[in-house]
Amino acid sequence: MAYLRLPFCSPYKLIWPLAIKPRTPSERIHRAYARYVWAMHHIRAFPRVALYGVTWPIAFAYLSWKHTRKLGGVIRNATGKSHWRQVREQFGLALRHSISPKKYYVFELFRPERLACAGDYIARYEFKGGLHNLLESRIERPTRRILNDKAAFYRHCQLSGIATIPTYLVVLEDGWVRRFLPFEGALPGCDLFLKPMRGRGGVGCERWQWLGDGRYQSNNGDVLGAAKLLAHIVDLARSRAMLVQEALKPHPDLRELSLTVLTSCRMMTVKNESGGFEATHAVFKSSTREGAIVDNFHKGGIVSKVDMQTGELGPASDAGVGRPCVWLERHPLSGGQIKGRRLPLWQETVELVRRAHAAFPDRITIGWDVAITDRGPVIIEGNAQSGCDMIQRTHDVPAGIGRLAECYAYHVDRALERGMSLAWKVRKGLIRETVPLSAENKAELRRVLTLFEQGAASPL
């Protein structure tokens, strides 16, 4: 939907929000997304939307059959809703709110209290590839490059006084090695964590335990000396640059939930109406795989809601397409209590992400991965294009209700107003020579209109 690709649900989300006056923050976000897509594609969108408006039930029928066949029986036993009733609800959600059959199960919209708030759920494509790009296009010198470059992110956090994972080395594709922190020998004498400088999802990561006497052991049991391990890192970097970081340990109160990984929280911060920064949502992640080295949600991880005021955890679940209606009060491997547990150093953690967002003042929202370690909370990384799926899966209130939506709606409204004030109004013939334009504005106007013609992702 973000790029008008073949939708798995109706494309009417580009039409319905424009036909009503928005009354809530979520309706303002849906309307802003529709306006942005039409401005981005202009008249070229009409044939495609018309085609998808007729053919989308074909894709919907297949996906509804696929997911209902797999999960419908479980939901019927839990709620009493028949397969056909589930399909009817999926169709209504796809038609009215452009929510796919998969998300029907992920967000547990078969629960009446959640189904009643269906219009307040924010689709992944509305943020990622959508309105995030609109907000990005209004920034002259965006810090997104820093967030996407783990080495630059570490340096920026150091200069800003933000606690983050100690990073010792960066190794580039040509074998060039740069030290960020001082140490003796080929590698520092501590547990090490290797990860691609521009990777995601835990792909390509390795953990090496310090054994002493210049030796390290991998999570697979391999033992290498410092020189051979450095050569191994250089070899890994031939395909993509690598970072060498210290493998920190979790806070003692969290070790029965962390097992072999450093557990983390995904926390959302947003710039508010006055230019300050607020932490609005958090989920706690943990792994359920023996020998895992990351707690990624899509690699066997589970997540639970975190109460923003107290740091108290709710029950945990997987992504929702494997075991629907299964919510864990205890960790399935260690038996450690999840529900009701309070995270240590929670107020310090909240304050850390607020200060971290202040170090990237041009960003409207940032999704932070934060670890609460035996040394205190530290930032692992920040995500410029963060979605809300984990939040909406674990929280009973969708992301379209609350401070995140209120602040986000405020900023996208301002961004669209600024876009309308120049490029959009000229394009629609609402202003002409009667409105004088400076030479600088004329150059900007030519640039924006050229982007419109080329179909660029962020023309406004």
C-alpha positions as CSV (number, residue, x, y, z in Angstrom):
1,M,0.0,0.0,0.0
2,A,2.8,2.5,0.8
3,Y,4.0,2.3,-2.8
4,L,0.6,1.3,-4.4
5,R,1.8,-2.3,-4.8
6,L,-0.8,-5.1,-5.0
7,P,-2.8,-4.8,-1.8
8,F,-3.9,-7.7,0.4
9,C,-6.9,-5.6,1.4
10,S,-8.9,-2.8,-0.2
11,P,-7.2,0.4,-1.4
12,Y,-10.2,2.3,-0.2
13,K,-8.0,3.6,2.7
14,L,-6.9,6.2,0.1
15,I,-10.5,7.3,-0.3
16,W,-12.6,6.8,2.9
17,P,-10.5,9.2,5.1
18,L,-10.8,12.0,2.5
19,A,-14.6,11.7,2.6
20,I,-15.0,12.5,6.3
21,K,-13.9,15.2,8.6
22,P,-11.3,13.7,11.0
23,R,-12.3,13.9,14.6
24,T,-9.6,11.8,16.3
25,P,-5.8,11.6,16.0
26,S,-6.0,8.2,14.2
27,E,-8.4,9.7,11.7
28,R,-6.1,12.6,11.1
29,I,-3.2,10.1,10.5
30,H,-5.3,8.0,8.1
31,R,-6.3,11.2,6.2
32,A,-2.7,12.5,6.1
33,Y,-1.5,9.2,4.7
34,A,-4.2,9.3,1.9
35,R,-3.3,12.9,1.1
36,Y,0.4,12.1,1.0
37,V,0.0,9.1,-1.3
38,W,-2.2,11.1,-3.8
39,A,0.3,13.9,-3.7
40,M,3.2,11.5,-4.3
41,H,1.6,9.8,-7.3
42,H,-0.9,12.3,-8.5
43,I,-3.0,11.3,-11.5
44,R,-0.9,8.1,-12.1
45,A,-2.5,6.6,-9.0
46,F,-6.0,6.6,-10.4
47,P,-5.7,3.7,-12.9
48,R,-4.0,1.5,-10.3
49,V,-6.4,2.3,-7.5
50,A,-9.3,1.7,-9.8
51,L,-7.8,-1.7,-10.8
52,Y,-7.1,-2.7,-7.2
53,G,-10.5,-1.5,-6.1
54,V,-12.0,-4.3,-8.2
55,T,-9.4,-7.1,-8.0
56,W,-8.4,-6.9,-4.3
57,P,-10.9,-9.5,-3.2
58,I,-8.9,-12.1,-5.1
59,A,-5.8,-11.6,-3.0
60,F,-7.9,-11.2,0.1
61,A,-9.7,-14.5,-0.5
62,Y,-6.4,-16.4,-0.8
63,L,-4.9,-14.9,2.4
64,S,-8.1,-15.3,4.4
65,W,-8.3,-18.9,3.4
66,K,-4.6,-19.4,4.3
67,H,-4.7,-17.8,7.7
68,T,-8.2,-19.0,8.7
69,R,-7.3,-22.6,7.8
70,K,-4.3,-22.4,10.0
71,L,-5.6,-20.4,13.0
72,G,-9.4,-20.4,12.7
73,G,-9.9,-23.6,14.8
74,V,-8.0,-22.2,17.7
75,I,-10.0,-19.0,17.6
76,R,-13.3,-20.9,17.4
77,N,-12.4,-22.9,20.5
78,A,-11.3,-19.7,22.3
79,T,-14.1,-17.3,21.3
80,G,-16.9,-19.5,19.9
81,K,-16.7,-17.6,16.5
82,S,-17.1,-19.9,13.5
83,H,-14.7,-19.9,10.6
84,W,-17.3,-18.1,8.4
85,R,-17.8,-15.4,11.1
86,Q,-14.1,-14.8,11.2
87,V,-13.9,-14.5,7.5
88,R,-16.8,-12.0,7.5
89,E,-15.1,-9.9,10.1
90,Q,-11.9,-10.1,8.1
91,F,-13.7,-8.9,5.0
92,G,-15.3,-6.0,6.9
93,L,-11.9,-4.9,8.3
94,A,-10.2,-5.3,4.9
95,L,-13.0,-3.3,3.1
96,R,-13.4,-0.5,5.6
97,H,-10.0,-0.2,7.3
98,S,-7.6,-1.9,4.9
99,I,-6.5,-4.4,7.6
100,S,-5.3,-7.7,6.1
101,P,-6.4,-11.1,7.3
102,K,-3.0,-11.7,8.9
103,K,-3.3,-8.6,11.0
104,Y,-6.8,-9.8,12.1
105,Y,-5.0,-12.5,14.0
106,V,-1.8,-10.6,14.9
107,F,-3.8,-7.8,16.6
108,E,-6.4,-10.3,17.9
109,L,-9.2,-8.3,16.4
110,F,-11.5,-11.3,16.9
111,R,-11.7,-10.0,20.5
112,P,-14.8,-7.7,20.7
113,E,-13.1,-4.9,22.6
114,R,-10.3,-4.7,20.0
115,L,-12.6,-5.1,17.0
116,A,-14.6,-2.0,18.3
117,C,-11.3,0.1,18.0
118,A,-10.3,-1.3,14.6
119,G,-10.3,2.2,13.0
120,D,-7.6,3.3,15.5
121,Y,-5.0,0.7,14.5
122,I,-2.1,2.2,12.5
123,A,-1.0,0.1,9.6
124,R,2.7,-0.6,9.2
125,Y,2.8,0.9,5.7
126,E,1.2,4.2,7.0
127,F,4.3,4.9,9.0
128,K,7.1,2.9,7.3
129,G,7.5,4.1,3.8
130,G,4.6,6.4,4.2
131,L,4.3,9.3,6.7
132,H,7.8,8.8,8.0
133,N,9.0,9.8,4.6
134,L,6.7,12.8,4.5
135,L,8.2,14.1,7.7
136,E,11.7,13.2,6.5
137,S,11.2,15.3,3.4
138,R,10.7,18.4,5.5
139,I,14.1,18.1,7.1
140,E,17.0,20.0,5.5
141,R,19.9,18.0,7.1
142,P,18.3,14.8,8.5
143,T,20.0,12.7,11.2
144,R,18.6,9.5,9.6
145,R,22.0,8.7,8.2
146,I,23.4,8.6,11.7
147,L,20.7,6.3,12.9
148,N,21.3,3.9,10.0
149,D,25.0,3.8,10.4
150,K,25.9,2.0,13.7
151,A,29.4,3.4,13.8
152,A,28.3,7.0,13.3
153,F,25.5,6.3,15.8
154,Y,28.0,5.2,18.5
155,R,30.2,8.3,17.9
156,H,27.2,10.6,18.0
157,C,26.0,9.1,21.3
158,Q,29.5,9.4,22.8
159,L,29.6,13.1,21.9
160,S,26.1,13.6,23.3
161,G,26.7,11.8,26.6
162,I,24.2,9.0,25.8
163,A,25.0,5.6,27.4
164,T,25.4,3.0,24.6
165,I,27.1,-0.3,23.9
166,P,30.9,0.1,24.1
167,T,32.2,-0.2,20.5
168,Y,35.9,-1.1,20.1
169,L,36.4,-1.6,16.4
170,V,34.9,-1.1,13.0
171,V,36.2,-3.3,10.2
172,L,35.5,-2.2,6.6
173,E,35.2,-4.3,3.5
174,D,38.7,-3.5,2.3
175,G,40.2,-4.8,5.6
176,W,40.7,-1.3,7.1
177,V,40.4,-1.4,10.9
178,R,39.6,1.6,13.1
179,R,39.7,1.6,16.8
180,F,37.1,3.6,18.7
181,L,38.2,2.7,22.3
182,P,41.7,2.0,23.6
183,F,42.8,-1.6,24.4
184,E,45.9,-3.7,24.4
185,G,46.6,-6.5,21.9
186,A,44.6,-7.5,18.8
187,L,41.3,-7.5,20.6
188,P,40.0,-6.3,24.0
189,G,40.0,-8.9,26.8
190,C,36.2,-9.2,27.3
191,D,33.1,-10.9,25.9
192,L,32.6,-9.6,22.3
193,F,29.6,-9.2,20.1
194,L,30.0,-8.9,16.3
195,K,27.4,-7.4,14.1
196,P,27.1,-5.9,10.6
197,M,27.4,-2.1,10.6
198,R,24.2,-1.8,8.6
199,G,22.5,-5.0,9.4
200,R,19.1,-5.6,10.9
201,G,17.1,-8.4,12.5
202,G,20.1,-10.0,14.1
203,V,21.4,-11.4,10.8
204,G,25.1,-11.9,10.7
205,C,25.7,-11.4,14.5
206,E,28.1,-13.5,16.5
207,R,28.9,-13.7,20.2
208,W,32.3,-14.7,21.5
209,Q,33.0,-15.4,25.2
210,W,36.3,-14.3,26.7
211,L,38.1,-17.4,28.2
212,G,41.3,-15.6,29.3
213,D,44.8,-16.2,28.0
214,G,43.9,-14.4,24.8
215,R,41.2,-17.0,23.8
216,Y,37.6,-16.6,22.8
217,Q,34.8,-19.1,22.4
218,S,31.9,-18.7,20.0
219,N,28.3,-19.6,20.7
220,N,28.9,-22.7,18.5
221,G,31.8,-23.9,20.7
222,D,34.7,-22.8,18.4
223,V,37.8,-21.5,20.2
224,L,40.1,-18.9,18.6
225,G,43.0,-16.8,19.7
226,A,42.8,-13.0,19.5
227,A,44.8,-12.8,16.2
228,K,42.8,-15.6,14.5
229,L,39.5,-14.1,15.7
230,L,40.5,-10.7,14.3
231,A,41.3,-12.4,11.0
232,H,37.9,-14.0,11.1
233,I,36.3,-10.6,11.6
234,V,38.2,-9.2,8.7
235,D,37.0,-12.1,6.6
236,L,33.4,-11.5,7.6
237,A,33.8,-7.8,6.7
238,R,34.6,-8.6,3.1
239,S,30.9,-8.8,2.4
240,R,29.7,-6.1,4.8
241,A,31.4,-3.8,7.3
242,M,31.5,-5.2,10.9
243,L,31.4,-3.7,14.4
244,V,33.1,-5.2,17.4
245,Q,31.3,-4.4,20.6
246,E,31.5,-5.5,24.2
247,A,28.9,-8.2,24.9
248,L,27.3,-6.7,28.0
249,K,25.4,-8.7,30.7
250,P,21.8,-8.2,31.7
251,H,20.8,-6.7,35.0
252,P,20.8,-9.5,37.7
253,D,17.0,-9.1,38.1
254,L,16.5,-10.0,34.4
255,R,18.8,-13.0,34.0
256,E,16.2,-15.6,34.3
257,L,14.4,-14.0,31.4
258,S,17.5,-13.3,29.3
259,L,19.0,-16.8,29.2
260,T,21.9,-16.5,26.7
261,V,21.0,-13.1,25.2
262,L,21.0,-9.5,26.3
263,T,17.3,-8.8,26.6
264,S,16.1,-5.4,25.5
265,C,13.1,-3.1,25.3
266,R,11.7,-1.5,22.2
267,M,10.6,2.0,23.3
268,M,8.9,4.7,21.2
269,T,9.6,8.4,21.7
270,V,7.9,11.2,20.0
271,K,8.5,15.0,19.6
272,N,5.5,16.7,21.2
273,E,3.7,19.9,20.2
274,S,6.1,22.2,22.1
275,G,9.3,20.6,20.8
276,G,9.9,18.4,23.9
277,F,10.3,14.6,23.8
278,E,8.0,12.0,25.4
279,A,8.3,8.2,25.8
280,T,4.9,6.8,24.9
281,H,5.2,3.0,24.5
282,A,7.5,0.1,25.4
283,V,7.6,-3.6,25.0
284,F,10.0,-6.1,26.6
285,K,11.7,-8.7,24.4
286,S,13.1,-12.1,25.3
287,S,14.2,-15.1,23.4
288,T,12.7,-18.6,23.7
289,R,15.4,-20.4,21.7
290,E,18.2,-22.4,23.3
291,G,21.6,-20.8,22.5
292,A,20.1,-17.7,20.8
293,I,22.3,-14.6,20.7
294,V,19.6,-12.0,19.9
295,D,16.1,-11.5,21.2
296,N,14.6,-10.4,17.8
297,F,10.8,-10.7,17.6
298,H,11.0,-12.5,14.3
299,K,13.7,-15.0,15.4
300,G,11.8,-16.9,18.1
301,G,11.4,-14.0,20.4
302,I,8.5,-13.1,22.7
303,V,7.3,-9.6,23.7
304,S,5.2,-8.2,26.5
305,K,3.7,-4.8,27.3
306,V,5.6,-2.5,29.7
307,D,3.6,-0.1,31.8
308,M,5.2,3.3,31.1
309,Q,4.7,4.6,34.6
310,T,5.8,1.6,36.7
311,G,7.8,-0.6,34.3
312,E,5.5,-3.6,35.1
313,L,5.4,-6.3,32.5
314,G,2.2,-7.8,31.1
315,P,2.0,-11.4,29.7
316,A,4.2,-12.2,26.7
317,S,3.4,-13.6,23.3
318,D,5.0,-14.4,20.0
319,A,4.2,-12.6,16.7
320,G,0.6,-13.9,16.8
321,V,0.6,-16.1,13.7
322,G,2.1,-19.2,15.4
323,R,0.1,-19.6,18.6
324,P,-2.8,-17.2,18.7
325,C,-4.4,-16.6,22.1
326,V,-1.3,-17.9,23.9
327,W,-0.1,-15.4,26.5
328,L,2.7,-16.5,28.8
329,E,2.9,-15.5,32.4
330,R,6.2,-17.3,32.8
331,H,9.2,-17.8,30.6
332,P,8.7,-21.1,28.7
333,L,12.3,-22.2,29.2
334,S,13.5,-20.8,32.6
335,G,10.1,-20.6,34.3
336,G,10.9,-17.0,35.3
337,Q,8.0,-14.8,36.2
338,I,7.0,-12.4,33.4
339,K,3.6,-11.0,34.2
340,G,3.7,-8.6,37.1
341,R,7.5,-8.3,37.1
342,R,8.8,-4.8,37.4
343,L,11.8,-3.9,35.3
344,P,14.7,-2.5,37.3
345,L,16.0,1.1,36.8
346,W,12.8,1.9,34.8
347,Q,12.7,5.6,35.4
348,E,16.4,5.9,34.5
349,T,15.6,4.0,31.3
350,V,12.7,6.3,30.4
351,E,14.9,9.3,31.0
352,L,17.7,7.9,28.9
353,V,15.5,7.5,25.8
354,R,14.1,11.0,26.2
355,R,17.7,12.4,26.3
356,A,18.6,10.2,23.4
357,H,15.8,11.6,21.3
358,A,17.0,15.2,22.2
359,A,20.3,14.3,20.5
360,F,18.4,13.7,17.3
361,P,16.1,16.8,17.5
362,D,14.9,16.6,13.9
363,R,13.2,13.2,14.3
364,I,9.5,13.1,15.1
365,T,9.5,9.5,16.3
366,I,12.3,7.1,17.1
367,G,12.0,3.4,18.0
368,W,14.8,2.6,20.5
369,D,16.3,-0.7,21.4
370,V,17.4,-0.3,25.0
371,A,19.1,-2.9,27.3
372,I,19.0,-2.8,31.1
373,T,22.4,-4.1,32.0
374,D,24.4,-4.7,35.1
375,R,25.9,-1.3,34.5
376,G,22.5,0.4,34.0
377,P,20.4,1.1,30.9
378,V,22.2,1.6,27.6
379,I,21.0,2.4,24.1
380,I,21.6,-0.4,21.6
381,E,20.3,1.4,18.5
382,G,17.6,3.8,17.2
383,N,15.3,3.1,14.4
384,A,14.2,6.0,12.2
385,Q,11.5,3.9,10.4
386,S,9.9,2.2,13.3
387,G,6.5,0.6,13.1
388,C,3.9,-0.2,15.8
389,D,3.2,-3.9,15.2
390,M,4.8,-5.1,18.5
391,I,3.0,-2.3,20.4
392,Q,-0.4,-3.0,18.9
393,R,0.0,-6.8,19.4
394,T,0.7,-6.5,23.1
395,H,-1.2,-3.4,24.1
396,D,-5.0,-3.5,24.4
397,V,-5.2,0.1,23.2
398,P,-4.1,0.6,19.6
399,A,-1.4,3.1,18.6
400,G,-4.0,5.5,17.2
401,I,-5.1,6.3,20.7
402,G,-2.9,8.2,23.1
403,R,0.1,10.6,23.0
404,L,2.0,9.0,20.2
405,A,-1.0,9.5,17.8
406,E,-1.8,13.0,19.2
407,C,1.8,14.2,18.6
408,Y,2.3,12.4,15.3
409,A,-1.0,13.8,13.9
410,Y,0.1,17.3,14.9
411,H,3.4,17.0,13.0
412,V,1.9,15.4,9.9
413,D,-0.7,18.1,9.8
414,R,2.0,20.8,9.9
415,A,4.0,19.0,7.2
416,L,1.1,18.8,4.8
417,E,0.3,22.4,5.4
418,R,3.8,23.4,4.5
419,G,3.7,21.2,1.4
420,M,0.4,22.7,0.4
421,S,1.7,26.2,0.8
422,L,4.1,25.9,-2.2
423,A,4.3,22.8,-4.4
424,W,0.9,21.4,-4.0
425,K,-1.1,24.7,-4.4
426,V,0.9,25.6,-7.5
427,R,0.4,22.1,-9.0
428,K,-3.3,22.4,-8.4
429,G,-3.5,25.9,-9.8
430,L,-4.6,27.4,-6.5
431,I,-1.8,30.1,-6.7
432,R,-0.2,31.7,-9.7
433,E,1.7,34.8,-10.6
434,T,-0.5,36.8,-8.1
435,V,1.7,35.3,-5.4
436,P,5.3,36.5,-5.7
437,L,8.0,33.8,-5.3
438,S,11.6,34.5,-4.4
439,A,14.4,33.1,-6.5
440,E,15.1,30.6,-3.7
441,N,11.5,29.5,-3.6
442,K,11.3,29.2,-7.4
443,A,14.3,26.9,-7.3
444,E,12.7,24.8,-4.5
445,L,9.5,24.7,-6.5
446,R,11.2,23.4,-9.6
447,R,13.0,20.7,-7.5
448,V,9.7,19.6,-5.8
449,L,7.8,19.5,-9.1
450,T,10.5,17.5,-10.7
451,L,10.3,15.0,-7.9
452,F,6.6,14.8,-8.5
453,E,7.1,13.9,-12.1
454,Q,9.8,11.3,-11.3
455,G,7.6,9.7,-8.7
456,A,10.1,10.1,-5.9
457,A,9.3,8.7,-2.6
458,S,9.3,12.0,-0.6
459,P,8.5,14.9,-2.9
460,L,6.9,17.3,-0.3
